[in-house]
């Protein structure tokens, strides 16, 4: 009988680092829920400090559980009015038509079940945020190293202004989730479904039209139809007929304009109403006259001046990262980020609000993740600092201050 005493001993194979770091959709959702648990605790603690009688931002006043009150601030009142009472138009004055319809329609449907419009809005935002985290994890996983993908997800979820995705009665979480869904569907070679998702985006936010442009470019890019050897701008022989499905995205905006035309006689009533917020396009807005005037008196703002300046600083940082997005993820994603950041920045008088709009530029967070992943020291310093800032900004927003 042969002896096995000299047979090699089989040792346990250590788990590969890539497997330990593996990022999947469920991990993204779990990470989102973990951060949300902390933020909901923070808001529950600070909500009683909202001024009484209700802060003017609460229009109408919050009528749900007091520990959720801090999530319903400022523009939340406009979404409440739409979901509860429908749309109205008052010409060049502030009115509900300035807010696109998908989010308040979903809130209205959920309110039928939960019995409270504000609570329905908080729930819709939370669920869309969780879906967004899962979609972002799915998008990051095949494009980056495991460590960089995890770091990018953490940078996004811990971004100081990411609290808008966890419960605030705003449309941002739904909009970004549909943007990611559209890109993922296109990458899975389902351009028609990508166009349907994009149609939801264009009916959720005005900048949804940027997504349609980016999807069209990305569809051509995936087929190798851009800048072919023939010298032509586009080699249409490489394009499939179904790729035109991404253009279905314009239908969301078209349907909204038709509704406004039928109901109020102005297909662009949403743009007309923007004048009530003094957001009229023109050289004064484009060249940020108001911003430079405010900066000359920044010391009068005291501690709030930090939040004021943060928007312009974050915008500049995002602009500096746009070329890296082009090089790293291609023309389609680069155009999406460039247009999203550029149009958002040009449409504000003083950059205020840009920190929230930057959440939609998700490829920028992927680039940041790669920068922070190696060496790990940067990740260990920046992510905790960003998380602390998120807690602070969430608490300040939860007590009724306008921070974005």
C-alpha positions as CSV (number, residue, x, y, z in Angstrom):
1,X,0.0,0.0,0.0
2,X,1.4,3.4,-0.9
3,X,2.0,5.8,2.0
4,X,0.7,9.3,1.8
5,X,2.9,10.7,4.5
6,X,5.0,12.6,1.9
7,X,1.9,13.9,0.0
8,X,1.8,17.7,0.0
9,X,-0.5,19.2,2.6
10,X,-3.3,21.2,1.2
11,X,-3.4,24.6,2.9
12,X,-6.5,26.8,3.0
13,X,-6.3,29.3,0.2
14,X,-6.5,32.9,1.6
15,X,-9.4,34.9,0.3
16,X,-8.3,37.1,-2.5
17,X,-8.2,40.8,-1.8
18,X,-10.5,41.5,-4.8
19,X,-13.1,39.3,-3.3
20,X,-12.9,40.9,0.1
21,X,-13.3,44.3,-1.6
22,X,-15.9,43.1,-4.1
23,X,-18.6,45.7,-4.6
24,X,-22.1,44.7,-5.6
25,X,-25.5,46.3,-5.7
26,X,-26.6,44.9,-2.3
27,X,-23.4,46.3,-0.7
28,X,-24.3,49.7,-2.1
29,X,-27.8,49.6,-0.6
30,X,-26.5,48.3,2.7
31,X,-23.9,51.1,2.9
32,X,-26.7,53.6,2.1
33,X,-28.9,52.3,4.8
34,X,-26.1,52.4,7.4
35,X,-25.4,56.1,6.6
36,X,-29.1,56.8,6.5
37,X,-29.6,55.4,10.0
38,X,-27.1,57.9,11.4
39,X,-28.5,60.8,9.5
40,X,-32.1,60.0,10.6
41,X,-30.9,60.0,14.2
42,X,-29.3,63.4,13.7
43,X,-32.4,64.9,12.2
44,X,-34.6,63.4,14.9
45,X,-32.4,65.1,17.5
46,X,-32.3,68.6,15.9
47,X,-35.9,68.7,14.4
48,X,-37.4,70.2,17.6
49,X,-35.1,73.2,17.2
50,X,-36.9,74.3,14.0
51,X,-38.5,77.7,14.8
52,X,-42.1,77.7,16.1
53,X,-44.4,78.9,14.6
54,X,-43.2,76.9,11.6
55,X,-40.3,78.3,9.7
56,X,-41.5,80.1,6.5
57,X,-39.7,77.4,4.5
58,X,-42.4,74.9,5.6
59,X,-45.2,75.7,3.1
60,X,-47.6,74.3,4.2
61,X,-46.4,73.3,7.8
62,X,-45.2,69.8,8.4
63,X,-47.9,67.6,9.8
64,X,-46.2,64.2,10.3
65,X,-44.1,62.7,13.1
66,X,-42.0,65.4,14.7
67,X,-38.8,63.3,14.4
68,X,-39.1,63.5,10.6
69,X,-39.8,67.2,10.5
70,X,-36.3,68.2,9.5
71,X,-36.5,66.4,6.2
72,X,-39.3,68.6,4.9
73,X,-37.7,72.0,4.3
74,X,-37.7,74.8,1.8
75,X,-38.7,73.5,-1.7
76,X,-40.4,70.5,0.0
77,X,-43.4,72.8,0.5
78,X,-43.7,73.3,-3.3
79,X,-43.6,69.5,-3.9
80,X,-46.2,69.1,-1.2
81,X,-48.5,71.6,-2.9
82,X,-48.2,69.8,-6.2
83,X,-48.7,66.3,-4.8
84,X,-51.7,67.5,-2.7
85,X,-53.3,70.2,-4.8
86,X,-51.9,70.0,-8.3
87,X,-50.3,72.6,-10.5
88,X,-50.8,76.4,-10.7
89,X,-49.2,79.1,-12.8
90,X,-48.8,82.8,-12.0
91,X,-46.8,84.1,-14.9
92,X,-43.4,85.5,-14.0
93,X,-44.0,84.9,-10.3
94,X,-43.1,81.9,-8.2
95,X,-45.5,79.0,-8.8
96,X,-45.6,75.3,-8.8
97,X,-45.0,74.8,-12.5
98,X,-41.3,75.5,-11.9
99,X,-41.1,72.0,-10.5
100,X,-41.2,69.0,-12.9
101,X,-43.9,66.4,-12.4
102,X,-42.5,62.9,-11.9
103,X,-41.4,63.2,-8.3
104,X,-44.6,64.8,-7.0
105,X,-46.7,62.3,-9.0
106,X,-44.9,59.4,-7.3
107,X,-45.3,61.1,-3.9
108,X,-49.0,61.6,-4.5
109,X,-49.4,57.9,-5.3
110,X,-47.5,56.9,-2.2
111,X,-49.4,59.3,0.0
112,X,-52.6,57.4,-0.9
113,X,-51.1,54.5,0.9
114,X,-49.3,56.1,3.9
115,X,-51.9,58.8,4.4
116,X,-49.5,61.8,4.7
117,X,-47.9,63.7,1.8
118,X,-44.7,64.8,3.6
119,X,-44.1,61.3,4.9
120,X,-44.7,59.9,1.5
121,X,-42.1,62.3,0.1
122,X,-39.5,61.3,2.7
123,X,-40.2,57.6,1.9
124,X,-39.9,58.1,-1.9
125,X,-36.6,59.9,-1.5
126,X,-35.2,57.2,0.8
127,X,-36.2,54.4,-1.5
128,X,-34.9,56.2,-4.6
129,X,-31.7,56.9,-2.7
130,X,-31.3,53.3,-1.8
131,X,-31.9,52.3,-5.4
132,X,-29.4,54.9,-6.5
133,X,-26.7,53.5,-4.2
134,X,-27.3,50.0,-5.7
135,X,-27.2,51.3,-9.2
136,X,-24.0,53.3,-8.6
137,X,-22.3,50.2,-7.1
138,X,-23.3,48.3,-10.2
139,X,-21.9,50.9,-12.5
140,X,-18.6,51.3,-10.6
141,X,-17.8,47.6,-10.2
142,X,-16.7,46.7,-13.7
143,X,-14.9,50.0,-14.4
144,X,-12.6,50.4,-11.4
145,X,-10.4,48.4,-9.0
146,X,-12.3,47.0,-6.0
147,X,-10.7,49.5,-3.6
148,X,-11.3,52.4,-5.9
149,X,-15.0,51.4,-6.4
150,X,-15.6,51.2,-2.7
151,X,-13.9,54.5,-2.2
152,X,-15.9,56.2,-4.9
153,X,-19.1,54.9,-3.4
154,X,-18.1,56.1,0.0
155,X,-17.1,59.5,-1.4
156,X,-20.6,59.8,-2.9
157,X,-22.6,58.6,0.1
158,X,-20.5,60.7,2.5
159,X,-20.5,63.9,0.3
160,X,-21.4,66.8,2.7
161,X,-24.5,67.6,0.6
162,X,-25.6,64.0,0.0
163,X,-28.3,64.3,2.7
164,X,-30.7,65.3,-0.1
165,X,-30.6,61.7,-1.2
166,X,-31.6,60.2,2.2
167,X,-34.9,61.8,3.0
168,X,-35.3,65.4,2.0
169,X,-38.5,65.9,0.1
170,X,-36.7,66.9,-3.1
171,X,-36.5,65.2,-6.6
172,X,-32.7,64.7,-6.7
173,X,-32.6,61.1,-5.6
174,X,-35.2,60.0,-8.2
175,X,-33.6,62.0,-10.9
176,X,-30.1,60.6,-10.4
177,X,-31.4,57.1,-10.0
178,X,-33.1,57.3,-13.4
179,X,-29.9,58.7,-14.9
180,X,-27.9,55.8,-13.7
181,X,-30.6,53.3,-14.8
182,X,-30.5,54.8,-18.3
183,X,-26.7,54.5,-18.6
184,X,-26.7,51.0,-17.2
185,X,-29.4,49.9,-19.6
186,X,-27.5,51.3,-22.5
187,X,-24.3,49.6,-21.4
188,X,-26.3,46.3,-21.3
189,X,-27.3,46.9,-25.0
190,X,-30.9,47.9,-24.2
191,X,-31.1,51.4,-25.8
192,X,-34.9,51.4,-26.0
193,X,-35.3,50.8,-22.3
194,X,-32.5,53.3,-21.7
195,X,-34.6,55.8,-23.6
196,X,-37.6,55.0,-21.5
197,X,-35.6,55.6,-18.3
198,X,-34.3,58.9,-19.8
199,X,-37.9,60.0,-20.5
200,X,-38.5,59.7,-16.8
201,X,-35.4,61.8,-16.2
202,X,-36.5,64.6,-18.6
203,X,-39.9,64.7,-16.8
204,X,-38.1,64.9,-13.4
205,X,-35.6,67.7,-13.9
206,X,-35.0,70.3,-16.6
207,X,-31.4,69.0,-17.0
208,X,-32.7,65.6,-18.0
209,X,-32.3,66.6,-21.6
210,X,-28.5,66.5,-21.0
211,X,-28.8,62.8,-20.4
212,X,-30.4,62.3,-23.8
213,X,-27.5,64.0,-25.5
214,X,-25.0,62.0,-23.5
215,X,-26.8,58.7,-24.2
216,X,-26.8,59.4,-27.9
217,X,-23.1,60.0,-27.9
218,X,-22.4,57.0,-25.7
219,X,-24.5,54.8,-28.1
220,X,-22.4,55.9,-31.0
221,X,-19.2,55.5,-29.0
222,X,-20.1,51.9,-28.0
223,X,-20.5,51.0,-31.7
224,X,-17.1,52.5,-32.6
225,X,-18.9,54.9,-34.9
226,X,-17.2,58.1,-33.7
227,X,-14.0,59.3,-35.4
228,X,-13.6,56.2,-37.6
229,X,-10.5,55.7,-39.8
230,X,-12.5,56.9,-42.8
231,X,-12.2,60.5,-41.5
232,X,-15.9,61.0,-41.3
233,X,-17.4,62.4,-38.0
234,X,-19.8,59.4,-37.7
235,X,-19.7,56.1,-39.5
236,X,-23.4,55.4,-39.6
237,X,-22.9,51.9,-41.1
238,X,-21.8,50.8,-37.6
239,X,-25.0,52.1,-35.9
240,X,-27.9,49.8,-35.3
241,X,-31.5,50.9,-35.8
242,X,-32.4,50.1,-32.2
243,X,-29.8,52.6,-30.9
244,X,-32.2,55.4,-31.8
245,X,-34.2,54.2,-28.9
246,X,-32.2,56.5,-26.6
247,X,-33.9,59.4,-28.2
248,X,-37.2,58.3,-26.6
249,X,-35.8,60.3,-23.6
250,X,-37.1,63.5,-25.1
251,X,-40.7,62.3,-24.7
252,X,-40.7,63.1,-21.0
253,X,-40.0,66.7,-21.5
254,X,-42.3,66.9,-24.6
255,X,-45.2,65.4,-22.6
256,X,-44.6,68.0,-19.8
257,X,-44.5,70.9,-22.3
258,X,-47.8,69.6,-23.9
259,X,-49.5,69.5,-20.5
260,X,-48.4,73.1,-19.7
261,X,-49.5,74.3,-23.2
262,X,-52.9,72.6,-22.8
263,X,-53.4,73.7,-19.2
264,X,-51.9,77.1,-19.0
265,X,-51.3,78.1,-22.7
266,X,-47.5,78.3,-22.2
267,X,-45.5,75.2,-23.1
268,X,-42.5,76.6,-21.3
269,X,-44.3,77.8,-18.2
270,X,-41.7,76.2,-16.0
271,X,-39.0,78.6,-17.5
272,X,-41.4,81.6,-17.2
273,X,-42.0,80.9,-13.6
274,X,-38.2,80.8,-12.9
275,X,-38.2,84.6,-13.1
276,X,-39.9,84.6,-9.8
277,X,-36.7,83.2,-8.3
278,X,-34.7,85.8,-10.1
279,X,-33.0,83.1,-12.2
280,X,-33.5,84.9,-15.5
281,X,-30.7,83.9,-18.0
282,X,-28.5,86.7,-19.2
283,X,-25.0,88.2,-18.8
284,X,-25.7,89.3,-15.2
285,X,-26.3,85.6,-14.3
286,X,-23.7,84.1,-16.6
287,X,-20.9,86.3,-15.3
288,X,-21.9,86.0,-11.7
289,X,-22.3,89.7,-10.9
290,X,-24.3,88.8,-7.8
291,X,-21.6,86.4,-6.6
292,X,-18.8,89.0,-6.8
293,X,-21.0,91.5,-5.1
294,X,-21.7,89.1,-2.3
295,X,-18.0,88.1,-2.0
296,X,-17.1,91.8,-1.4
297,X,-19.3,91.6,1.7
298,X,-18.6,88.0,2.7
299,X,-17.6,88.9,6.2
300,X,-21.1,90.2,6.9
301,X,-22.4,86.6,6.5
302,X,-20.3,85.4,9.5
303,X,-20.3,81.6,9.9
304,X,-22.9,81.1,7.1
305,X,-20.3,82.5,4.7
306,X,-18.5,79.1,4.8
307,X,-21.5,77.5,3.2
308,X,-21.8,80.3,0.7
309,X,-18.2,79.9,-0.5
310,X,-18.3,76.1,-0.4
311,X,-20.5,76.0,-3.5
312,X,-18.1,77.9,-5.7
313,X,-15.1,75.9,-4.4
314,X,-16.8,72.6,-5.1
315,X,-17.9,73.8,-8.5
316,X,-14.3,74.8,-9.4
317,X,-13.1,71.4,-8.2
318,X,-15.7,69.6,-10.3
319,X,-14.7,71.6,-13.4
320,X,-11.1,70.6,-12.9
321,X,-12.0,67.0,-12.8
322,X,-14.1,67.0,-16.0
323,X,-11.1,66.3,-18.3
324,X,-10.2,63.3,-16.2
325,X,-13.8,62.0,-16.7
326,X,-13.4,62.3,-20.5
327,X,-10.1,60.4,-20.4
328,X,-11.2,57.7,-18.0
329,X,-14.8,57.0,-19.0
330,X,-15.1,58.2,-22.6
331,X,-16.9,60.9,-24.6
332,X,-20.5,60.1,-23.6
333,X,-19.9,60.3,-19.8
334,X,-17.6,63.3,-20.3
335,X,-20.2,65.2,-22.2
336,X,-22.8,64.4,-19.6
337,X,-20.7,65.8,-16.8
338,X,-19.5,68.8,-18.8
339,X,-23.1,69.8,-19.7
340,X,-24.6,69.0,-16.3
341,X,-22.0,71.0,-14.4
342,X,-21.7,73.8,-17.0
343,X,-25.4,74.5,-17.5
344,X,-26.0,74.3,-13.7
345,X,-23.2,76.7,-13.0
346,X,-24.3,79.2,-15.7
347,X,-27.9,79.2,-14.5
348,X,-27.1,80.3,-10.9
349,X,-26.5,83.8,-9.9
350,X,-24.0,83.1,-7.2
351,X,-23.2,79.3,-7.5
352,X,-25.5,78.7,-4.5
353,X,-27.1,75.3,-4.8
354,X,-24.3,73.9,-7.0
355,X,-23.2,71.4,-4.3
356,X,-26.6,69.7,-4.6
357,X,-26.5,69.7,-8.4
358,X,-23.1,68.1,-8.4
359,X,-24.6,65.0,-7.0
360,X,-25.9,64.2,-10.5
361,X,-22.4,64.2,-11.9
362,X,-21.7,60.7,-10.6
363,X,-18.6,60.0,-12.8
364,X,-16.8,62.8,-10.9
365,X,-17.1,60.8,-7.7
366,X,-15.6,57.8,-9.5
367,X,-12.6,59.9,-10.4
368,X,-12.3,61.1,-6.8
369,X,-12.5,57.5,-5.7
370,X,-9.5,56.6,-7.8
371,X,-7.5,59.5,-6.5
372,X,-8.3,58.6,-2.9
373,X,-7.8,54.9,-3.1
374,X,-4.1,55.0,-3.5
375,X,-2.3,55.7,-1.3
376,X,-4.8,54.6,1.4
377,X,-3.8,57.5,3.7
378,X,-5.8,59.9,1.6
379,X,-8.9,57.7,1.9
380,X,-8.4,57.5,5.7
381,X,-8.2,61.2,6.1
382,X,-10.7,62.5,3.5
383,X,-13.6,60.1,3.9
384,X,-14.0,60.6,7.7
385,X,-13.7,64.3,7.3
386,X,-16.4,64.3,4.6
387,X,-18.6,62.1,6.8
388,X,-18.3,64.6,9.7
389,X,-19.1,67.5,7.4
390,X,-22.2,65.5,6.2
391,X,-23.4,65.2,9.8
392,X,-22.9,68.9,10.5
393,X,-24.6,70.1,7.3
394,X,-27.5,67.7,7.8
395,X,-28.0,69.0,11.3
396,X,-27.9,72.6,10.1
397,X,-30.4,71.9,7.4
398,X,-32.6,70.0,9.8
399,X,-32.9,73.0,12.0
400,X,-34.3,75.1,9.2
401,X,-31.2,76.8,7.6
402,X,-31.0,77.0,3.8
403,X,-27.6,75.4,2.9
404,X,-28.1,74.5,-0.8
